[in-house]
Amino acid sequence: MNAELIRPPVAELVFQLHGRPLHPEFFTILATRRVRLEDCDITARITPAGHAISWNHAVAPLTEVATIGDLPGGQRRLLSHRMRGERTDSVAFGQGLTYQMSFQVETLNHETYEHVHDEIIADGTRRGLLYNFRPHNRLALAPLGFVAIEARRGCLFFTAFHTFPDELTVVKTQSLIERS
């Protein structure tokens, strides 16, 4: 089964925010972590292309995805950006709720890439959700998917790293949901 789990090319990635839950059948789910907070449930999923993070809240249920292709979203797709370079964006909702995102796509030299790869593994073993893909050959670095969720009073912070060793590329996303 793992032989089929090949990372897509980085050029095919899109970042989207949907104003509703997306059914898990839209994704091949490799790893899942659920977090229950006082007024919401969060589900982080690592997929072959990236991640899907669902925030189930009464004011604004949201699903953030780093994926390939176009997911059904209709009028409830709030953001959609091809993942290239750096990008920031935000969406304001009623009742003082704001969603902010940024992503960076960075191609590194081999030595720096290996260092970042090792840092993600070290961080992922201490916190968050880490998925270590099987490498294409036993000497190659494996792609990684890592999602961390941090909750502080009045805000929720998601950080994700996805590595693409064949392209020596790291994709980092950061999202903040704030209540004023």
N, C-alpha and C positions, 0 to 999 in steps of 0.2 A: 504493500500500500504506500509506503513512504517514497517509493520510486516515482510515483505520480506527483508528489508534492514539490514541484519546481517553482521557484520564484519567477514571476513574470518580469519582463524588462521594466526598468524604472520608468521609461518613457510612456508606459501604458497606465500608470497610476493616476487616480483621481482622488481628491478629498471632497467629501460631501457631508452636509448636515441636513438631516431630515427632521421635520417637526412631528414625528410620530415614531412609534416602534416599528422596526423592520423585522419581518419574520425570519427566524434563524435558517429556514430552508434556502434563503438567498445566498448563503455562505457555506463553504466547507470550513467547519470549525475544528481547529486543532487543539485549543486550550480555552478554558473558561474560568472566570472568577466572578463571584457575585459578592457585592457589598451592600449591606442594609444600613441605611442611616435613618435618622429620626423621621424625616419626611419624604424619603425617596429610596428607591432601589436602583443600584447601578450594576450592569452586567458588562464585563469586558471580555471580548472574544478575540483570539488571535486567529487569523486566516492565512492562507498561502500568500495572498497579496499584501496583507497589512493587518487591519483590525476593524472591529465594530464595537463601539461602546454605546450602550443604551442607558439613558437617564430617565427613569420612570418617575415623573413628578406631576402632580395635579395641574400646576400652572402651565408647564410647557414640557411635555414628554419629547425628548430629543434622541436621535441616533446619529452618531458621528461615525463615518466610515473612511478608511483608506483602502481603496479597492481598485479593481480594473473594470472597465465598461461602465455602462449606465444602468443604475438601479431604478426601478419604478419609484417615482417620487411625486410626479404631478405638481400640484400647487403647494404641496407640503415639503418640497425640496427647497431649503432655505439658502444653502450655499453649494456651489460646485466649482472646483478649481482643478485644472490639470496640475500635477505635482512636478513643478520645475522651479529651480532656484529657491527663492524665499517668498513667502506670502503671508499677509495678515488680513484678518477680516473680523467683523463682529455683527451680531444681531441683537437688538434690544426687544425685550418682551414686556408685557404689562407687569404690574405689581413690582417694579424695581428689579427685574431679572435681566441680566445681560450675559450673553455668550461671546467669548473672544477666542480666536484661534490664531495659531501661526504654524507654519511648517518650513523646514529647510531641507533641501536635497543637496547633499555634498559628496562629490567624488574626491577620494583621497589617494595619496601615494600608498604603496603596499605596507610600508612600516607603520605609518599613522593608522591605516585601516586596522591592522592587527592589534594595535594598542587600544583603539576604540572598541573593537570586538571583545577584547579581554575585560575592559572596564564594564561593558554591558553585562557580560556574564557574571562578574563579581557583584555588581549592583543587583542583578536579577535574582541571584541566590539569596540575597538579604531581604528583598522586598519585592512586591509586585508580582506580575504574571510573566514568566519567561518561557518561551518555546524555542528549543534548539533543534532545528531541522537536521536531518541526516545529510552530511556532505555528499557531493557527487562521487568523490573518491576518498579513500581513507586519509590522504594527506592534505586534503583541502579544508579550508575553514567552512563551517556550516553557516547557512543563513540563520539569523536570530530574529525573533519577534519579542518585544518587551513592552508591557504596559504597566504603569504605576498610577495609582489613584490616591490622592491626598485630600482629606477634608479638613477644613479649618472653619472657624466660625464665620458664617456668611459667604463662604466660597468653597468651590470644589475644583480641584486641579488634576488634569489628566496629562501624563507625559507618555509618549510612545517612541520607541526606536525600532526600526526595521533595517536589517542589513542585507545587502545584495553583493556577496563576495565576487561573483563573476564580473561585476562592474566596479568593484571597489567603492561602492556607494552606500551611504548611510542616510536614511530618511528619518527625520525627527519631527514629531508633531507635539504641540503643547496647546491645551485648551483650558479655559478658565470659565466657570459659571459663577457669577456673583449675584448676591442679593443685597440691595442697598437698604 
